[in-house]
Every structure is written in C-alpha cells, then in structure tokens.
Amino acid sequence: MLEDIAALTQFDLTEIDIRSNPAIFDKYRYRIPVILIESEENILEGRIEFRDLAKAFQLR
C-alpha cells in the first residue's frame, strides 16, 4: 500500500525494527504493523485499510 501512496505523493519512510529497542518493543509489540505519519497523533496500526492510509496522507 505504501508503494501505491508513493505514486500519489512524496514521503520519507523510516523503517524501525522494534526488536532492536526494548522500549519501542514494549510499546508496539501487540500493535504491529504501525504507521506514524509525522506524529503519534496520526497513527495507523493493525489491519490497515488503503482508504485509511490515503486519508492519513490527506489524499482523500
């Protein structure tokens, strides 16, 4: 889905392996996948639908 979004808008992607940081692992381990867009106020997690991802990127 992120590849489809990339065709519509430009963004920087940072992938984080939560296993490399115990604090991040504890916070997100039951919520993956997790997508944060600019801040934790704009977060998608679990079963992410394309329409929700597009909305978060303000594309629809």
C-alpha positions in Angstrom: 0.0 0.0 0.0 2.8 2.4 0.7 4.1 1.9 -2.8 0.6 2.9 -4.1 0.7 6.0 -1.8 4.2 6.8 -3.1 2.8 7.0 -6.6 0.5 9.8 -5.4 2.7 11.8 -3.0 6.2 12.1 -1.8 7.2 11.0 1.7 10.2 9.8 3.6 9.9 6.3 5.0 11.8 5.2 8.1 11.5 1.5 9.0 12.2 0.6 12.6 12.8 -3.0 13.8 11.1 -2.8 17.2 13.2 -5.8 18.4 16.2 -3.5 18.5 14.8 -1.2 21.2 13.2 -2.7 24.3 11.1 0.5 25.0 9.7 0.6 21.4 9.2 -3.2 21.5 7.1 -2.9 24.7 5.1 0.0 23.3 4.2 -1.5 19.9 4.6 -5.3 20.1 0.9 -6.1 20.0 0.0 -3.3 17.6 2.2 -4.0 14.5 2.2 -3.0 11.8 2.2 0.6 12.9 2.5 3.6 10.7 3.2 7.0 12.2 2.7 10.0 9.9 4.6 13.0 11.2 3.5 12.4 14.8 1.9 9.9 17.2 -1.4 11.8 16.8 -1.6 10.5 13.3 -1.2 6.7 13.7 -2.4 3.7 11.9 -2.0 0.2 13.3 -3.0 -3.4 13.0 -5.2 -4.2 9.9 -4.7 -1.0 7.9 -7.0 -0.3 5.0 -5.9 1.7 2.0 -8.6 4.3 2.4 -7.4 5.0 6.0 -3.8 5.2 4.8 -4.8 7.6 2.0 -6.9 9.7 4.4 -3.9 9.9 6.8 -1.8 11.2 3.9 -4.6 13.7 3.2 -5.1 12.2 -0.3 -8.8 11.5 0.0 
